[in-house]
Amino acid sequence: MEADLKSLEEKITKLISLCSNLREENVRLRSDLTQTKDNMLLASNKLEGLLESMPQSSESVDMES
């Protein structure tokens, strides 16, 4: 019985440690995701600005009509 309790205690300790590590990783991943979204928005805005500043060719005008 004593050995069973010790084994259970070790398993619970490992589980607690694993949960803590996963929480930390989750926080890091959420931060990375936020940074990636911000970078994508910035890149999208820059691309839109570049596209707006490009002169339109006669082909693109004809295709839109």
MOVENQUI-V310130 format. One record per helix or strand. SS is the DSSP state (2 for helix, 1 for strand). FROM is the first residue (numbers start at 0). LEN is the number of residues. If there is no record, write none. Layout:
ss=SS from=FROM len=LEN
ss=SS from=FROM len=LEN
//
This chain:
ss=2 from=1 len=52
ss=2 from=57 len=7
//
